[in-house]
Amino acid sequence: MSPLLDQLLTTPMGWLAIAVTVLSIALTVAIHLFLRRKIRESEAAAREGNEPPR
């Protein structure tokens, strides 16, 4: 096994690095999807002419 994989998979710090990486990617995707949905809702409301007051 390569030294990099050995450090990542056999030490607690390696597992922490993997977890933080996965969490940050998941959070980025979740924020992107949330904002995209909100923008779509806002554009649909503007097209219908009943945009909620801000």
Secondary structure, 3 states (H helix, E strand, C coil): CCHHHHHHHHCHHHHHHHHHHHHHHHHHHHHHHHHHHHHHHHHHHHHHCCCCCC
